[in-house]
């Protein structure tokens, strides 16, 4: 019997992807470990390896297909003795169809090819099969939500993340009536057609949203609506840091190392999180996880969006090591070649727009992080010196956006003070 190769879940949050490129064709022999396709997630293009050996009997999803749901059959693999002429494409699943006799085997195949540790979806109360996305199933398991009482809003009645989150936010008795709750939910603005109609007669170009832009829009909307932000602002004098940086770069030139101001900021934040450990935490729904290591995420702008690669154990690394790692992560981010584990996690983020000439701005907290530091440009400004006289200094304005569920005002103030102290006294970061 031909083996179905399913669209894999290449990251914990992946619900669908784009089959960017087939690296095999029908009739090709493949072995376990051979790369057979390139899959685009919302963040990166990743290689997909075969698990079993056999012959590609039929390709079910064409190259370049977008919005392919996780666990959708994308190809059939023939076993010994099978002929491609006898292979038929599997029928599209229907939510109301009864479970097949070989559901257990199908579930096993799903586990094998999707790389998803989540168990197969449960059956509904009437015995029919429930279609649930892997992410929705994991969230439901974490929150103790009974999926059999939910009505899916996805394709063919599939239960998706939004359905589970909606159920989590409703009283228990409302779980069986998602349609009524949806009607009561506030609107999200005019439809695409309504907006386009407003601009009839005006020239415009419609830009289709890719997976990354859709994810950014959804996550930032969720973050701004659900996270109680507050903001702390400080000016930081950079003269001592700039002088120290110039001296270090002169000494490191022979090794090909050139430190940036951003490298110092990463180090300053990482050490500040160790100095104020109660701020080194993340929001986990019904609890706070206080982290031990300083894992700092840094926003990197790329064409069409951004990544936030994470530098793990940043407090324990030298400035030159942080600089080299950041350059590598940023380069691969721009090529969309980062693995999911390289841009997931962390407890705090940095967004630096100083190189674009921005004096100051407020950033949106990226859940589950507890905060993000928005960094502006260093600008020469008149200042009052310690002896009371007027002078000039290079001043950088920063704004720290904080999740008030995790960090209170005084704790946030202590964290920002520790960051300021590290940057205004850079030698202390080497102690």
C-alpha positions as CSV (number, residue, x, y, z in Angstrom):
1,X,0.0,0.0,0.0
2,X,1.4,3.4,-1.0
3,X,2.6,5.6,1.9
4,X,1.2,9.1,2.1
5,X,3.8,11.8,2.6
6,X,2.2,14.6,4.5
7,X,2.8,18.3,4.7
8,X,5.1,18.5,7.8
9,X,4.8,20.8,10.8
10,X,8.3,22.4,10.7
11,X,7.7,24.7,13.6
12,X,5.4,24.6,16.7
13,X,3.2,27.3,15.3
14,X,3.0,26.2,11.7
15,X,-0.6,25.5,10.5
16,X,0.1,25.7,6.7
17,X,3.0,26.3,4.4
18,X,4.0,26.8,0.8
19,X,5.5,23.9,-1.2
20,X,8.3,26.0,-2.6
21,X,10.1,23.4,-4.7
22,X,10.2,19.7,-5.4
23,X,13.7,18.2,-5.5
24,X,12.4,14.9,-6.8
25,X,10.0,13.8,-9.6
26,X,7.6,10.9,-10.1
27,X,9.6,7.7,-10.6
28,X,12.6,8.8,-8.6
29,X,13.9,6.4,-5.9
30,X,14.5,8.0,-2.5
31,X,16.2,6.7,0.7
32,X,15.6,7.7,4.3
33,X,17.3,11.1,4.9
34,X,17.2,12.2,1.3
35,X,16.0,15.8,0.8
36,X,12.8,15.7,-1.3
37,X,11.3,19.2,-1.1
38,X,11.7,22.8,0.2
39,X,8.9,24.0,2.4
40,X,8.3,27.7,3.1
41,X,6.9,28.4,6.6
42,X,5.8,31.8,7.8
43,X,9.4,32.6,8.7
44,X,11.8,30.4,6.6
45,X,12.4,28.0,3.8
46,X,13.3,24.6,5.1
47,X,14.4,21.3,3.6
48,X,12.1,18.3,4.0
49,X,13.7,14.9,4.3
50,X,12.2,11.5,3.4
51,X,11.7,9.1,6.3
52,X,11.1,5.9,4.4
53,X,12.7,4.5,1.2
54,X,10.8,3.8,-1.9
55,X,9.8,5.3,-5.3
56,X,7.9,8.6,-5.7
57,X,4.6,7.3,-7.2
58,X,2.6,10.5,-7.5
59,X,3.1,14.1,-6.6
60,X,-0.2,15.4,-5.2
61,X,0.7,19.1,-4.5
62,X,2.2,21.1,-7.3
63,X,5.4,23.1,-6.8
64,X,4.6,26.7,-5.7
65,X,1.3,25.8,-4.0
66,X,0.5,28.1,-1.1
67,X,-1.6,27.6,2.0
68,X,-1.1,23.8,2.1
69,X,-2.4,22.7,5.5
70,X,-0.2,20.7,7.8
71,X,-0.9,16.9,7.5
72,X,-2.3,17.3,3.9
73,X,-1.0,14.5,1.6
74,X,1.6,16.0,-0.7
75,X,2.9,12.9,-2.4
76,X,2.7,9.1,-2.4
77,X,5.6,6.8,-1.9
78,X,5.5,3.3,-3.5
79,X,6.6,0.3,-1.7
80,X,8.3,-2.8,-3.3
81,X,6.0,-4.4,-5.9
82,X,3.7,-1.5,-6.3
83,X,3.1,0.2,-9.7
84,X,2.5,3.9,-10.1
85,X,-0.4,3.1,-12.6
86,X,-2.3,1.5,-9.7
87,X,-1.9,4.5,-7.4
88,X,-4.9,6.8,-6.9
89,X,-4.8,10.1,-5.2
90,X,-6.5,10.0,-1.8
91,X,-9.9,11.6,-1.6
92,X,-10.2,15.0,0.2
93,X,-11.2,14.5,3.8
94,X,-14.7,15.5,4.9
95,X,-15.4,16.6,8.4
96,X,-18.7,14.6,8.5
97,X,-17.1,11.3,7.2
98,X,-16.9,8.4,9.6
99,X,-13.3,7.3,10.7
100,X,-11.6,4.9,8.3
101,X,-10.8,1.4,9.6
102,X,-7.1,2.1,9.4
103,X,-7.2,5.3,11.4
104,X,-4.5,4.0,13.7
105,X,-2.2,3.4,10.8
106,X,-3.0,6.8,9.3
107,X,-2.2,8.4,12.7
108,X,1.1,6.5,12.8
109,X,2.0,7.8,9.3
110,X,1.0,11.3,10.4
111,X,3.3,11.1,13.4
112,X,6.1,9.8,11.2
113,X,6.0,12.4,8.4
114,X,4.8,15.5,10.2
115,X,7.4,15.5,12.9
116,X,4.5,16.5,15.2
117,X,4.5,14.8,18.7
118,X,0.9,15.8,19.2
119,X,-1.5,12.8,19.3
120,X,-4.2,12.4,16.7
121,X,-7.4,14.4,17.0
122,X,-10.1,12.8,19.1
123,X,-13.5,11.7,17.7
124,X,-16.6,13.8,18.1
125,X,-19.4,12.7,20.4
126,X,-21.3,11.2,17.5
127,X,-18.3,9.1,16.4
128,X,-17.3,11.3,13.4
129,X,-13.7,12.4,13.1
130,X,-12.6,15.8,14.4
131,X,-10.3,17.7,12.2
132,X,-7.9,19.8,14.3
133,X,-4.7,21.7,13.5
134,X,-1.7,20.6,15.5
135,X,-1.3,24.0,17.1
136,X,-4.9,24.1,18.2
137,X,-4.7,20.6,19.6
138,X,-1.6,21.5,21.7
139,X,-3.2,24.7,23.0
140,X,-6.4,22.7,23.9
141,X,-4.3,20.1,25.8
142,X,-2.4,22.9,27.7
143,X,-5.7,24.7,28.7
144,X,-7.7,21.5,29.3
145,X,-10.3,22.4,26.6
146,X,-12.6,19.6,25.3
147,X,-12.3,19.8,21.5
148,X,-15.5,17.7,21.0
149,X,-17.6,20.7,22.0
150,X,-16.0,23.1,19.5
151,X,-17.1,24.0,16.0
152,X,-14.2,24.7,13.7
153,X,-14.0,27.8,11.6
154,X,-11.2,26.5,9.3
155,X,-11.5,24.8,5.9
156,X,-14.0,21.9,6.0
157,X,-14.8,22.6,9.6
158,X,-11.2,22.2,10.8
159,X,-10.7,23.5,14.4
160,X,-7.9,26.1,14.4
161,X,-6.0,28.1,17.0
162,X,-8.6,31.0,17.0
163,X,-11.4,28.5,17.8
164,X,-9.5,27.2,20.9
165,X,-8.4,30.6,22.1
166,X,-12.0,31.8,21.7
167,X,-13.2,28.9,23.8
168,X,-10.5,29.6,26.4
169,X,-11.8,33.1,26.9
170,X,-15.5,32.2,27.3
171,X,-17.3,30.8,30.3
172,X,-17.6,27.0,30.3
173,X,-21.3,27.0,29.4
174,X,-20.6,29.0,26.2
175,X,-18.2,26.5,24.8
176,X,-20.8,24.6,22.8
177,X,-22.0,27.8,21.1
178,X,-19.0,29.4,19.3
179,X,-21.2,30.8,16.6
180,X,-23.1,33.0,19.1
181,X,-19.8,34.2,20.6
182,X,-18.4,35.0,17.2
183,X,-21.4,37.2,16.5
184,X,-20.8,39.1,19.8
185,X,-17.1,39.6,19.1
186,X,-16.1,43.1,18.0
187,X,-15.5,43.7,14.3
188,X,-12.0,43.8,12.8
189,X,-12.6,46.7,10.4
190,X,-14.1,46.9,6.9
191,X,-13.6,44.0,4.5
192,X,-11.1,44.0,1.7
193,X,-13.8,44.5,-0.8
194,X,-15.2,47.5,1.1
195,X,-11.8,49.1,1.4
196,X,-11.1,48.6,-2.3
197,X,-14.5,50.1,-3.2
198,X,-13.5,53.3,-1.3
199,X,-10.6,53.8,-3.8
200,X,-12.5,53.1,-7.0
201,X,-11.1,55.4,-9.7
202,X,-7.7,55.8,-8.0
203,X,-4.7,53.9,-9.2
204,X,-3.2,51.3,-6.8
205,X,-1.4,48.0,-6.8
206,X,-2.7,45.2,-4.7
207,X,0.1,43.5,-2.8
208,X,-0.7,39.9,-1.7
209,X,0.2,39.1,1.9
210,X,2.7,36.2,2.3
211,X,2.8,33.9,5.3
212,X,5.3,36.1,7.2
213,X,3.3,39.3,6.8
214,X,0.1,37.5,7.9
215,X,1.8,36.1,10.9
216,X,3.3,39.5,11.9
217,X,-0.1,41.2,11.5
218,X,-1.8,38.5,13.6
219,X,0.8,38.4,16.4
220,X,1.2,42.2,16.7
221,X,-2.5,42.7,16.8
222,X,-2.9,40.1,19.4
223,X,0.0,41.5,21.4
224,X,-1.3,45.1,21.4
225,X,-4.8,44.0,22.3
226,X,-4.0,41.5,25.0
227,X,-0.7,42.7,26.7
228,X,-1.0,45.6,29.2
229,X,1.9,47.7,28.0
230,X,3.6,50.4,30.0
231,X,6.6,52.4,28.9
232,X,9.8,53.6,30.6
233,X,12.1,56.1,29.0
234,X,15.7,57.1,29.6
235,X,18.6,59.0,27.9
236,X,22.0,57.3,27.9
237,X,25.3,59.1,27.5
238,X,27.4,57.2,25.1
239,X,30.7,59.0,25.0
240,X,32.6,56.6,27.3
241,X,31.2,53.6,25.4
242,X,32.2,55.1,22.0
243,X,35.7,55.8,23.2
244,X,36.0,52.3,24.7
245,X,34.6,50.7,21.5
246,X,37.1,52.6,19.3
247,X,40.0,51.3,21.5
248,X,38.8,47.7,21.4
249,X,38.2,47.8,17.7
250,X,41.7,49.1,17.2
251,X,43.1,46.2,19.2
252,X,40.8,43.6,17.5
253,X,41.4,44.8,13.9
254,X,44.0,42.1,13.3
255,X,41.5,39.4,14.2
256,X,38.9,40.9,11.8
257,X,36.6,41.8,14.7
258,X,34.6,45.1,14.6
259,X,32.2,45.6,17.5
260,X,29.1,47.7,17.0
261,X,27.2,49.7,19.5
262,X,24.4,47.1,19.2
263,X,26.8,44.4,20.5
264,X,27.3,46.4,23.6
265,X,23.5,46.9,24.0
266,X,23.0,43.1,23.8
267,X,25.6,42.5,26.4
268,X,24.2,45.3,28.7
269,X,20.7,43.9,28.5
270,X,21.9,40.3,29.1
271,X,23.8,41.4,32.2
272,X,21.0,43.6,33.5
273,X,18.6,40.6,33.3
274,X,21.0,38.8,35.6
275,X,21.2,41.8,38.0
276,X,17.4,42.0,38.1
277,X,16.4,38.3,37.9
278,X,12.7,39.0,38.6
279,X,12.5,40.8,35.3
280,X,14.1,37.8,33.4
281,X,10.7,36.2,32.9
282,X,8.0,35.2,30.4
283,X,4.2,35.1,30.6
284,X,2.8,31.6,30.4
285,X,-0.9,32.1,30.4
286,X,-1.7,31.3,34.0
287,X,1.8,31.6,35.4
288,X,5.1,33.4,35.0
289,X,8.3,31.4,34.1
290,X,11.4,33.0,35.6
291,X,14.3,32.2,33.4
292,X,17.8,31.4,34.6
293,X,19.9,32.3,31.5
294,X,19.8,35.6,29.6
295,X,18.4,34.7,26.2
296,X,18.1,38.0,24.3
297,X,16.2,38.4,21.0
298,X,17.2,41.0,18.5
299,X,14.9,42.3,15.8
300,X,16.4,42.0,12.3
301,X,14.7,43.7,9.4
302,X,14.4,41.7,6.2
303,X,12.6,42.2,3.0
304,X,8.8,41.9,3.7
305,X,9.1,41.5,7.5
306,X,11.4,40.8,10.3
307,X,13.0,38.1,12.4
308,X,14.0,38.1,16.1
309,X,16.9,35.7,16.3
310,X,17.7,34.7,19.9
311,X,21.2,34.9,21.4
312,X,21.2,32.3,24.1
313,X,23.3,32.7,27.3
314,X,24.2,36.2,26.1
315,X,25.4,37.2,29.6
316,X,28.1,34.5,29.5
317,X,29.6,35.4,26.1
318,X,32.3,37.9,25.2
319,X,31.5,40.9,23.1
320,X,33.5,39.5,20.2
321,X,31.5,36.2,20.4
322,X,28.2,38.1,20.6
323,X,29.2,40.2,17.6
324,X,30.2,37.2,15.5
325,X,27.0,35.3,16.4
326,X,24.8,38.3,15.7
327,X,26.3,38.9,12.3
328,X,25.8,35.2,11.4
329,X,22.2,35.2,12.6
330,X,21.3,38.4,10.8
331,X,22.9,37.2,7.5
332,X,20.9,34.0,7.6
333,X,17.8,35.8,8.7
334,X,17.9,38.0,5.6
335,X,18.2,34.8,3.5
336,X,15.3,33.2,5.5
337,X,17.6,30.3,6.5
338,X,17.1,30.3,10.2
339,X,15.9,27.2,12.0
340,X,12.9,27.6,14.2
341,X,14.9,27.1,17.4
342,X,17.1,30.1,16.4
343,X,14.2,32.6,16.5
344,X,12.0,31.2,19.2
345,X,12.3,31.7,22.9
346,X,14.1,34.4,24.8
347,X,12.7,36.5,27.6
348,X,13.5,40.0,26.4
349,X,14.0,41.7,23.0
350,X,15.9,44.6,21.5
351,X,14.7,46.7,18.5
352,X,17.3,49.2,17.3
353,X,16.3,51.8,14.7
354,X,19.1,54.2,15.5
355,X,20.9,53.3,12.3
356,X,17.9,54.6,10.4
357,X,18.1,58.0,12.1
358,X,15.1,57.5,14.4
359,X,15.5,59.4,17.7
360,X,13.1,57.4,19.7
361,X,10.0,55.1,19.4
362,X,7.8,52.7,21.3
363,X,8.1,49.0,20.4
364,X,5.4,46.3,20.9
365,X,6.2,43.5,23.3
366,X,6.6,40.2,21.4
367,X,4.8,37.5,23.5
368,X,5.7,35.6,25.6
369,X,8.6,38.1,26.3
370,X,8.2,40.4,29.3
371,X,9.7,43.4,27.6
372,X,11.5,45.0,24.6
373,X,14.0,47.8,24.5
374,X,13.5,50.3,21.6
375,X,16.8,52.0,20.8
376,X,17.2,55.3,19.0
377,X,20.2,57.1,17.4
378,X,23.0,58.5,19.4
379,X,22.9,62.3,18.8
380,X,25.1,65.1,20.0
381,X,23.2,67.2,22.5
382,X,23.9,70.0,25.1
383,X,24.0,68.5,28.6
384,X,24.7,69.7,32.1
385,X,28.0,68.3,33.3
386,X,28.7,67.0,36.8
387,X,30.3,70.3,37.8
388,X,27.2,72.2,36.7
389,X,28.7,73.6,33.5
390,X,27.2,73.2,30.1
391,X,28.8,70.8,27.6
392,X,28.0,68.4,24.7
393,X,27.5,64.7,24.9
394,X,26.4,61.9,22.6
395,X,23.0,60.9,23.9
396,X,20.9,57.9,23.0
397,X,17.2,57.7,23.8
398,X,15.7,54.4,24.7
399,X,12.2,53.3,25.6
400,X,11.5,50.0,27.4
401,X,8.0,48.5,26.7
402,X,7.0,46.2,29.5
403,X,4.3,43.6,30.0
404,X,2.7,44.7,33.3
405,X,1.5,41.1,34.0
406,X,5.1,40.1,34.5
407,X,7.0,43.2,35.5
408,X,5.8,45.9,37.9
409,X,6.9,49.5,37.6
410,X,9.7,49.5,40.2
411,X,11.2,46.2,38.8
412,X,11.1,47.7,35.3
413,X,12.8,50.9,36.5
414,X,15.5,48.8,38.2
415,X,16.1,46.8,35.0
416,X,16.4,49.9,32.9
417,X,18.7,51.5,35.4
418,X,21.0,48.4,35.2
419,X,21.0,48.7,31.4
420,X,21.9,52.4,31.6
421,X,24.7,51.8,34.1
422,X,26.2,49.1,31.9
423,X,26.2,51.3,28.8
424,X,27.5,54.4,30.6
425,X,30.3,52.4,32.3
426,X,31.2,49.8,29.7
427,X,34.3,48.5,31.5
428,X,32.1,47.0,34.1
429,X,30.7,44.6,31.5
430,X,34.1,42.9,31.2
431,X,34.5,42.4,34.9
